[in-house]
Every structure is written in structure tokens, then in C-alpha cells.
Amino acid sequence: MAARRSSRLLRGLLYTTGAGAVGGAILYTAYRPRDIPGTEAAAVPPPTYGEGGVFRPPRFPQVKSREEQIADLKRSAGTIVKRGPSSWFGGSSTSSKGGPEEEPYDLLIIGGGATGAGIALDAVTRGLKVAVVERDDFSSGTSSKSTKLVHGGVRYLEKAVFNLDYNQYALVVEALRERRYFLDTAPHLSQWLPIMIPIDKWWKAPYFWAGTKFYDFLAGKENIESSYFLTKSKALDAFPMLKKDGLFGALVYYDGAHNDSRMNVSIAMTAALYGATVVSHLEVTALEKDASGKLSGARAKDCILESNGKKAEEFTIKARGIINATGPFTDSIRKLDDSTVEEIVAPSSGVHIILPGFYSPANMGLIDPSTSDGRVIFFLPWQGNTIAGTTDTPTSITRNPVAGEDEIDWILKEIRRYLQPEINVRRGDVLAAWSGIRPLVRDPNASKTEGLVRNHLVTTSPSGLLTCSGGKWTTYRQMAEETVDEAIKQFGLAPKSLTNAPRISGTAVEDEAPLDGTCQTHRVRLVGAHGYSKTLFINLIQHYGVETEVAKYLCTAYGDRAWTVAALCAPTEQRFPVRGIRVSTLYPFVDGEVRYCVRHEYAQTATDVIARRMRLAFLNAQAALEALPKVIDIMSEELHWDAKRKEREWKDGVAFLGSMGLPKGKLTLTRKEVESGRVGKYEDEEYQLYARHDKPDELLESDSKYSSGHNPVMGPESDANK
């Protein structure tokens, strides 16, 4: 009897201990200390005042000038370039044959978007001789027009489970791993973002809870924060704009967000610092083949010479292998190789709109997984404003697609469905709108009955054109790694260690990645990452006297290169801020950025700056129009433009802003009209948005429908008036 009692006691103790251990493990997993990218101290501490109170700013390595890069391209075919005295600023230079023997590149990459720049960085850090050329600007196409998320894709996970689709599942797992690499290699340009899923029925809560927990599980050790449930009151506290009626609660999960075009530019500049030849505004016009029919190079021309009113002569670039990474324009390059080849790209338009920041909390996004027609829509804070999208409709391929009114109206209609009814979602609140072309691809080696693939394809033509197509922003690095692996195999290249790798940090601190000839891009920090920390902006304010908002922005856009940007800002001649003249009073973009982007990021046109470097065109098309004259003037000082080039920049800039949602009535404005403030009707008056011209009063005249002294409840025939 005693033995049975002690056995029962022991069993109970065992169960209690087991339950405690399981509960403790769950609590530890949920609340364990986490290594959150961007919160650790900078690898390179900020410059300090040394002996005698001398401030020693960082001395960052410099990229080659654009002229030098083009000379290197020509040298690959045995052409010697002699620069004239003004050639640094688009002037004359002479070329001659008969000098040294050809110095071909290992790889010539066509396309400077996320994929092309990523391939260049991967290849050059493996010790290969690399060149990347882009017809327009880095990230001028799809790579700058994304949803700004770095994500595995909860919707892809749902499809993978319900359709038992392994390819979708593999895409999610791959993207979740790559998401962490984004945050590790560029913590200044990417960050974690909580995203809310509103729940309208109680029985949906377990469904979404299981889905988000599975999403966390797949991320494994690369995950940062765990998803969690919010009651109705907590959900409304976190997202006050949310409609109360029919709301049961919400699930919150974490994904990454980033500044897409600045990320793209940083990848390209990092590749250039490691020794790649990186040239934008250089168009490939033809591909060259040797006697055996294999590709041996390309013909190209400098588009900037044409912009300066000069004739752009074609020249040859020699390379052992050529990679096509042109996104939606993939088929145009494939047809330069073989005019009879079947097209593999099925372009799809993804429209996004920008709304004022008051439409969403500053640190919480939202996803509607079940719109009226079954599509998914994101509603996210970005750069102080709110981004909403996206659509997914077939389209034709153009360089600057325009967002259609039907698509804009659909997004606004979906937003109204989940915001409080007293919030008037107005068309006039749309500050910018754009369309990005998503290059969905069909495997050319698969049967014609097979559909499009959501992940990427790496294929090689009989003549040796290696094409990387499809994919998504989040997986650009993995796409690049697979492409370079295939190029090494196809073209018989020999990677080697980088023995004298440049110190991107500008200090004695070396990058932790061992550049031994293998792929190390998951550890190679991008330019600006080494000296970045979340408190760097304080050092910037204390030394240069820039505004707090400006300092925070510069650190998140340029990382440790914010020191150089701030130094390039003109003094304001005010007590405070001391430096940094805003190009738009509404946003923290300053004059020093324009100078920095021209000198250190190969910005060649005003559109390069307002769209891909400082993002003003994406945030507010009208504000970008008003800032355009100032940007053109600063660039003119840097690049020595004449009056004709400045006029061309104005026309090209206004035309581009037309594709970013600038109202049609503004497209005909002259520079003089914009500078004088005579811009016709204000955009908000076109939509009757604000009471602009009333004098201060308890009740504004425009808010009252009745004349002063009139009682609306007493008519003129009333007995009280007799």
C-alpha cells in the first residue's frame, strides 16, 4: 500500500516537473534574448576628438570615376583611351587601337537592377574580373518599384500548404533565410516591421495563428520576433485607424522592410569598391560572337554623350561570359543573341500608391489577405508616408509604365473596407502612384502546357548567353550565387582569393567575410554598414549641427557615409540647423545628398537623384517637381552642364514624374513657373481637400453654408419676423 502511494506521488511529481520543463522551454523560446540586427554597437566606432581636440572624420575608399570605368571597358577590347582636359565632365576623349593586347572580362553583366548588381558583387568577391552595364540607372526599373518588403511571403506559404506545392514551400524557406542576410549585411537600409492581420471571425483566429507560427518555425534561428495575438482593444490601440465593426482581434507577425533603390545602389557601389567595373547609362546595342558562334563580347554606347548633344560612338566590350539580368527586358537581350527565340517573360503590372503618414501607425503595417477579388493588399509605413498595394494584372513592357486610374481606385476601395468609416479615403490624398513590371517567367526548356513560375530561372543559350530571370527582391543574393556558380561552370572560370581586399569601412577594421574564392555575399557588408548604429545620428548632430530628422534619415539612407553627406551640405548661416539646406520643406532630403550622389554613386541625371537616391519622386510627385530646379542647379555645378542640358533635364524630369502620379495639369509647367510659385491651382484644390484661404476664425467661412447673421431654422416668412 505504501509502495503504491509513493509510486502515485512520484508519478505526479514527474508529471509536474515535465509540465514545468515544457512550459519553461516554451517561455524561453518566446522571450529568449535575441540578436536583433542593427541594435549592436557599430563594427567601426564613430570618429572622436583626438589630441588637441582635432576631429578626424572617416577616410572612406573612393570608387573610380565614370570616365575611368568606361576606359576600362574599352581596354577589354584593346582600345586605349586618352582623356582630354574636360573629359571628366562629359567632354572630349580620344580612343586608339593597337596598344596592349585585349584584356577581356571574365563576366559582362547586362542589367544594373538588384539581380545584376548582386551578380557583380558575388563574382567580384570571388576574385573574378567583372563588368556590369545598365542602360538607365541602377534600380531604374522593377527594383525601385517594389512593396519595400523583405519577406518570405505568408501568401506563398498558404498556397504551398493548400496546393501541396513544394516549389512554393522551397521559395518561402529560401526567402526567410535571405531575409536575415539583408538585415545583417545592410542594417541601415533594412529593419524589422510588425505586420497586422485583422481577424473578423473567431474561428479564423486559430487558422491565422497556426499559419503565422508555422511561418516563425520555418524561419528557425533566423527569426527575430515571434508572432502574437491581439484582442480587439489591443488591435485598435496598435492600429487606431482600423474599422471597429466586425473586428474580433488580430495576429501580428514580423517581416523585413527596406529602402529598395538605395539598397540596389549600395550593392552596385560595394561591387565597384571591390574592383568591379560599374557603369550606368550605357546601352548594349549588339552582342558579338567568335568564329565558332560563341558569344565573345558586346557593343555598347554611352547614353550620357547623347544627353549632352554629342554623338555616342559604339565600342566593344570583350568578355569570356555574358550574363543577361535585365528583368522585364530579358527577352530583348535574348533576341540580340537569337532573333528567333521564343519569349519567356510574361509581364505583370504591380501598382502602388503613396498616402500621407496619418493613414497608418509609424511602426505597424497591415495585410488584407482577402480582398474583394481574392488578391492580397499591403498597407505599410514607409519613409514617413504610407504605401498601399499591390495589383497584379497583365501588361505590356515599357520603360516608365503609368499607374492606371482603375488600379488606383481599386486600391483606395480596398483601403476603405478596413479603415474606420469616419476616415474619408480621398483620391486627392494620393501623393504618388507608380506601376512596376513584375517579370514572371516560363521555363524555355519546359513543355508549353506548364505555367509561369514564381521563383527564378537560370538558363544558358547554345551560344553561351546565360540568363537569370524571374525571382523576387528578397532572394536576389541567392539568385546571384546560383548564377555565378553556373557561369563558373559554363565558361570555365577560376575564382581566387582576394588578397588585398579594400577596407570598405575606411578604417583598419576589416570585413569579417573571408574572401577565399567562395561565395561570401551573405557576410559581405554593404557600403555604409560598418560604422552604422542606431545612435549614429546623435554624433552627426553634435558635430555638423544638422536637424534631428535630417540626421536620422541620413544615417538610415547612407549608414556611416552620412559623415560625408553631412560634410557636403552647405552652411545655412542660421543659428540652427548649422548645415543642410532642404531641397523640399516637407521631407528631410538635403543639398549634400545631391553632391554625394554625383561624386560617389554615379548619379548622372536629375531623375537618378530625385527617384533612386533620395526617393522624393516616390513619396510625393508634386514636392519632387518643386525640388527639381534646385537639384538640377546643384548637379549642373558638379557636372558642368550647359543650358541645353539643364533644359533637357527639366523636360525629362517632368516626364518621369508623369509616370509617378503627377497630375496632368502640372506636366506642362515651365521651370520658371515652378520657381516663381505660380503653379496654377494647388493639387489639393483640384480635389477640394482643404480650407486654404479662410482667415482664422471659430468657424471658417468655407465650412458654413449660410451667410453671417442668418438663422437657418427661421425662415423670412416666420411670425417671429413680422
N, C-alpha and C positions, 0 to 999 in steps of 0.2 A: 504493500500500500504506500509506504513511504517512498519507495523507488519510483512508483507511478506518479506520485505528487511532484517529486523532484524533476522527473522527466518532463512533466507538463510545464513546470516552472522554467525549465531550461529551454523548452521549445518556444515559450512566449518571449523569453529574453532574446532568443535567437532571431525571432521574427521582428521584434522591436529594433534590435541592432541592425538587421538587414534593411528595414524600412528607413531607419535613420541614415544609414550609409547611402541608400539610393537617393533619399531626399537631399542629403548633403551634396552628393555628386551633381544633382540637378541644379541646386542653388549655386554651386561653384561654377558650373558651366555657364549659367545665366549671368553671374555677377563677377566672374573672374577678372583679374587685371588684364587689360587688353593693350596691345601695341598699336596705337592709333597713328597712322601716318600723318606727319605734319605737326604733331604735338611734341616730338622730341626736340632737343636742342639742335641747332644747326651744325652740320658737319664742319663748317667753317664759321667761327665766331665773327661777329661784326667788327669792323675796324675800330680801334680805340685810340685815344690820345696817348702818344708816346712821350719820350723825354722832351722836355721843353714845351709841352702842350701841343705838339705837332700832330695833326690828324693825318693818318695815312690811308687814303682810300684804296680799295682793291685795284689791282692791275690785271685786268682780265685779258686773255689772249684774243687776238683780232682775227677775223676771217679775211681772206683775200678780197681785194676789190673785184667788182664785177668785170672790169677790163682784164684783170689778171686771170680770172676764171675762164673768160672767153678765149684768151690767148692759150690757155692750157688745152681747151677743146680743139683748137686749130692745130696745136702742136702734135696732137694724137695722129694727125694725118701728114705730119712732116712740114707743116706751114709755120714759118717764123713770123711773129707779129712785132712790129716796131711801133711804139706809141708816139704820137705827136704830142706837142706840149699841152694841148687841151683835150686829149683823148679821155682823160679821167672823167670828164663831164660830158661825154657823148660826142666829142669832137672827132678829129680825124686820126686814123691809124693806118699803117701800111702792112700788107702781108706779102710774103715772098716764099716760093718753093725752093727746094734744093739745099736746105740746111741739114739739120740732123736727120737721122732715119726716123721713120714713123714710131710713135710711142703710144700704141693703142691702149685703150682702157680694157680692163677685164670685163667690166659691165657698163653698158649705157642704159640708163633707165629713162623711159619716156613717161612723164607724168609726175607732177610735184604735189599730189594730194597726200592724204595720210598713208596710203599704201606705198606710193613711190618714194616718199621721204623715208618711210620706215624701212624699205628695202635698202636704200642708200646707207642708212645708219648701220643696219645689220652687216652689210657687206664690207663697209669701210672699217668697222671694228673687228672684222676677221682678217684684216690685212690685205684686202683686195683693192685694186685701183678702180675707182668708181666715179661715174659722172651721172648726174640727174638733171634733165632739162624739162622745163614747163612752158607751155605756150602762153599762159596767162600768168597769174600769181600763185604762189603756194596756197592751197586751200581755196582757190577761187571758185571751185565747183561744189560738188556734193559735200566735201569735207568741212565746209564752213556753214552748211545749212542743215545740220542735224538737230535732234531734240536736245542736245547738250548733255545727254546721259551716258554714263559708262556703266553698262548693265548687262546682266546675264539674260534678262528677258523673262519675266514671270509669265507672259502670254505664250512664249515658246515652250516653257515648261508645261503649261496646261495642255497645249497641243500634243506634246511628247507623251504625256500620260494617257490622254484620252484616245489618241490615234495610235498608241504603241509605236511611236516613230523614234527610232534610235538616233537618227541623224539630228533631229531637233534636240533630243536629250544631250547628245555629244556637244552640240553648239552651245547649250546653256552651261554645261560644265566647263568648257573651254573659255567661255566669256567670263565666268565667275573668277577663274584663275587669273585671266588677263586684267580683270578689274583691279585686283590688288597691285599688280605691277604698275598700272597707271599711277596709283596713289603713292607708291614707293619711289618711282623714278621722277615724278613731277608733282610733288606735294603742293607747290604754289598754284598750279593750274587745275588741280582736281581735288575734290573733297567729298566726304560722305554726305548724303542727303536722305533724311527720312521721308518716305512717301506713304500717304494715307490711302487706304481702300475703303470708301464708305460702304456700310452694310445696311440694307433696308429691311431685311427679314431675319428673324432669329436663327432660322435653320441654315442660313448662309455663313454664319459665324464659324461653325466647325469646319466647313468646307474651305474657307479662305485661311483659317488658322492652320489647317493641315498643309495647305499649299505653301504658305509663307515659311512654315517650319521646315518643310522639305527643301525649300529654296535655301534656307540657312544651312541645312545639313549638307547640301551639295557643295556649298562654298567651303565647308570644312574649316581648317585652321586659317584660311584666307579671309574668313568672315570677321567683321569688326563688332557690329552691334546685332543683337537678336531681335527678331520681330516681336510685337506685343499687341495685345488687345486694348482698345479704349472703349469705355462706356459712352453713352450718348453725350453726357455732360462733359466728359473729358475730351471727346472728339470736337465738340463745339468750342471748348476752351482753346484747343490747339489750332483749330481752323474755324474762326468765328463766322466766316462768310458762308459756311455750309448750310444748306437748307435743313431746317429742323424737322419738318413734317416727314414722317415715314422713315426717319433715321433711327436705327436700332443701336448702332455703335460703329466702330471702325477697327481695321487692322492696320498696323504701321510696320513696314519693312524698310530695310536700308539698301540703297544703291549708290552708285557714284555719279557725280556731275562734274563737268569740266568746261573750259573755255576752248571750244573745238579748233578754231582757226589759229589761235595763239599756240595751242599745243602743236598743230601742224608746222607752224613756222619754227617753233623751238626744236622740233625733231630735225628739220632741214638744217637749221643753224648749227646744231650739235654735230651733224654729219659733216658740215663744212669745216668745223673746228678740228675734227679728227682727220681731215685731209681729202674729203670728197670734193669734186668739182660740182658746184650747185649753182645753176643759172635759171632764173625765171625770165619770162617774156622772150623766150627763144623757141621758135616753132620748127618742128621737124616736118620737112616737106616731102621727103622721099627716103626710102631705105635702099642701101647698096648691097649687092651680092658679089661673091667672088666667082671664079670660073666654074666651080662645082655647084653653083646655085645656092650656097650657104650665105647667110647674112654676114656682112663684114663691117657694117657701119651705117651711117645715116647722113642725109643732107639737111642742113638747118639754116635758118636766117634769124637775125636779131630784130625783133619787132620794135624795139626802142628807137632804132635808127629811123624806122618809118614814122614813128610818132614825132621825131624831130625834123621831119620833112626831108630826110635823106634816103638814098636808095640802099636797101639792105641786100647785099650780095650773099648768095648761098655759099656755104663752106661745108667741108666734110669732117665728120667725127668718126674715127675708127675705134672699133671695139670687138672683142672676141665673142661677146654675147650681148644680145639686146633684149631688154625686158619691157613689155607693154603693161603699164599700170595707169591707164587713163580713165578708169571708171566708166561713166556713161559713154565715153568716146572710144571705148575699146575696139569696136568694130571698124572705126575709121582707120586706125593704125593697122589692124589685121588686113584691111583691104589694100594698104600700101604694100604689104607683103604678098598678098594673093588677091587679086580683084574679084575672083570667082567664089571666094569663101562665103559660107552661109553666116548670117548674123546670129550672135548668141545672146545679145543683150536685149532684154525686154524692159524698157524704161518705165518707171512708176513715179508719179509726182507725189511728193510729201509736202503739204503746205503747213506753215506755222504762222501764227500771229503773235505780236507783242502787245501786251496791255500794260497799263500803269501798275506800279507795285502794290497799290492798295487792293488789288484783286486777290492777293494771296499772302499768307504769312511769309516773313523773310526767311524762315528756316524750315518750312514744311511744304512738300509737294503733294500732289494728288493724282491718282489714276482712276479713270472711269472705265472699268473692264467690260461694261455692257452698254454701249451707246445705242441710239435708236436703230441703227442698221448693223449692229454687231461688231463694229470696229472699236479699237481702244484709243482713248484720248488721254494725254498727259497735261497737267496744269502745274507748272513749276516756277519757283522764284529763280530769276537769273539776272545778274548784274544790276540789281535794284528794281527791275521790272518783272513782269510775269509773262512767261512763254506758254502758249497753248497750241497743241497739235498732236497728231498729225493726220493728214488724209493719206489715202493710198489708192491712186487712180492711174490708169494707163495714160501715157503722154508721149509727145514727140521730143526729140533731143535738140535743145538749143543751149547757147552759152549762158544766157541770163533769162531763164524762164520766169514768167509772171504768175503770181498767185491769182487764181480766178475768183470773182465775186461769189460764185456759188459755193466754192470751198470755204471761203472766209465766213459766209453766212451759216454754213453747216456747223463750223467750229463754235461760232457765237451761240447758235441754237442749243448745242450740246452743253455749253457752259451754263446757260440759263436753267437747264434741267436740274443742276445740283447746287446752284447758289441760291441764297435767300431771295424770295420774290421782291423784297423792297430794294434789292440791288439791281439797278437798271443797267443791264449789259448793252452798251451802245456801240454802234458801228463807228461812231466818231472817236471812241476811246482806243481804237486800233492805231498804235503808233508806228508800226511797221508790219509788213507781211511779205513772206517770200516763199518760193517754191524750190525745193531741192529734188534733183532727179536721183532716185534710188536705182542702181544698176543691177536688177535681178538678172540672173544668167541661166542659160540652158547648156548643159554639158554637150559639146560638139561630138563627143565620142559615144554618147548615149543614143538610144532609139528615139525617134521623133515623138513617140507617144508619151515619153516621160516628161513630167512638168518641170517648172522652174525650181531652182534650189535657193534656199535662204542663206546657205553658207557660201564659202568661196571655192573657186576652181583655179588650179594651176595647170596649164596645158602648153604644149610645145608644137609648133607647126613643122612640116617637113624641112623648111629652110632654116629653122632654128629660132623663130620668134617665140620667146617664152612669154605667155600672157597670164597675169594674175588678175582675176575679175571677181566681182561679187563681194560677199562678206559684209562686215559692219565695222564701225569705228572702233568698238571695244576690242576687236580681235585683230587690229592692224598689225600688231607686233608678231603674233603667231603666223599671220599670212606672210609677212616679210621673211620670217625664219624659214618657212617651208619653201618659199620662192627661191631664196638664196641657196638652200640645200639642193634644190632641183637644178639651179644654174651651175653650181659647182660640178654636179654630176654630168649635166648635158654638155658643158663647154670645157670640161677637163681643167678646171681652175684649181689653184693650190693656195688655200688660206695659210696665213702665217701670223706669228705673234707680232704685236705692236710693241717694239722695244722702247721707243721714245714717244709714247703717247702724250699729247698735250695735257696740261693740267687745266681742265675746264674751269676749276674753281678760282683760278687766278692767284692761288697761294701754293704753299708747299704741300698742301693736303691733296693726296692722290685719290682717284676714284677707286672704290673697293672692288670693282669688277676686274678679274684677271683676264686681260685681253690676250688669250693664248691661241687664237685662231678658231675657237669655237664660238657659237652664238652666246653672247652675254648681254643682249639688249634688255633682258629682264632685270639686270643690275646696273646698267649704264645710266647714270643720272643725266637728265637733260640740262641744257644750259639754264642757269638761274636757280637750280635746285640745291646746290651745295651750301650756300650761305643763307638759305631761307629758313625762317622760323616764324611762328605766329606773333612774335613780339618785335620783329624786324622793323615794322613801321614806326615804332617809338624812336629807335635810333635815327631813322630818316628824318623825323620831325625835329628832333633835338639838334641835328647838325645843319640841315638845309632850311628849316622853317617852312616846310610845306604844310598845307592843310591836312587835318587828320583823315578826312575822307579820301583825299588825293593820295596820301601816303599808304593807306590801307590798300587802295586799288592798285597802285604801282607795285607793291610787294606781291600781290596775288597775280598780277599780269606778267611781271618780269623777274620775280624772285630776287636773287641778290644783284641782278643787273639794274635794279631800281636805284642803286647808288649812282650809276652812270646816267640814267634817265634824269634823276633829280639834278645832277650837276649840269646837264644840258638845258635845264629850264632857265628862262630869262628872269632876272630880278623884277619884282613887282613895284619897287620903290614905295611900298607901304610898310606900316609897322608889322602887320601880319596879314596874310602869309608873306614870307620873305621872297620865296621863289615859286614859280609855277603859275603861268597865265593860262586859264582855262580856254579851250577852243569852243566850248559850249557851256553856258552858265548852268545848264541843267545836269551836267554829268562831270565826273572827276577827271576828264581827259585834258592833258596839258601840252603846252608847246614843246617841251623837252622830248616828248614821245615822238613827235614828227621827226626831229633831228636824229634821235636814236635809231628809229626805224630805217631812215635813209642810210645812215652810216654803218649800221651793224646788222640790219635784217633785210637788205636788198630791196627795200620798198622803192618802186620806180614810178608809180603813178599815185595821184591823189586818192583814187579808189582803193589802192593797196592799203593806204593808211586808214581811211575812214571806215572801211569794211572789214579788213582782215587783221589789222594791227590793234586798233582801238575800239572796234565793234560799234561805233556810233551809228552807222547806217542800219545795223540790225536792231538797234534799240529804239531809234526814233528818226524816221526818214526826214522829217521836217527840220529837226535840230541838225542833222547832218548837212542838209542844204545850206543852212545858215552858217555852219562852220567851214564849209568848202572854200570860200575865198581865203580865209586865214591859213588853212592847210596848204593851199596852192602857193601862197606867198612864201611860207617857210620853206617848202620844198624847192621853190624857184631859187631861193638864196643858196640852198645846199647843192642843187644840181645845175645851176646856171641856165635856167630855161629862158628862152626869148618870149616875146609877146605872143607869137603864134602858138607856141607850145602851151602857154598858160591858157589861151583861149580854147585849145583843144582839150586840155584837162578839165576845164569848166563844162564843156559840152558832154564829154564822156562821163564825167561825174554825175551830172544831172540825169543823163540817160540811164546810168546804172541805178540811181535812186528811184527811177520809174519802176524798176523791177523789184524794188524793196517796199513798195506801197506808197510812194509819194503821190499825192493827189494829182490828177491830170492837169488841173488848173495851174499847178506850180511848175510844170515841165517847160513852159515857155518863158519863164522869168529869166531876165538877164542878170549878170553878176552885179551890175550897178544897182539894179532894183533891190536885190537881196541885201547888198551892203548898206543901202540907204534906209532899209527897214520898210520900204514900200513894196510889200509882198502881196498886195491885193487883200482879199479877205483872209482873216485868220482861219486856219483849218477848223478850229472848233466852232466858228460862227457858221460854217457851211453845214454843220450838223446841229446848230443851236444848242451848244453844250453848256456855255457858262454865261452868267450875268456879268459882262465885261465892263460896260461903260457907265453903270449906275454910280451915283455918289453914295458915300457912306450914309446909311440910314437904318432905322429899326426894321423897316420893310422896304425892300428895293422896289423901285417903280416897275421894273420888268416882271416882278413877282405878283403885282396887283393888277387885276383885270378891270378895276374901276377907277375913275378919276378921283382926285383928292377931295374929301368932304362929302362924297356920295355914299348914302346908306343903301346897301344892296337889298335890304329886306323891307324898304319903304318906297313904294312907287310914287310917281309925281301926282297921281290921282287920289292918293290916300287922304282920308279925312284929316289926318294929322297935319296935312299941308294946306288945309283950307281955313 
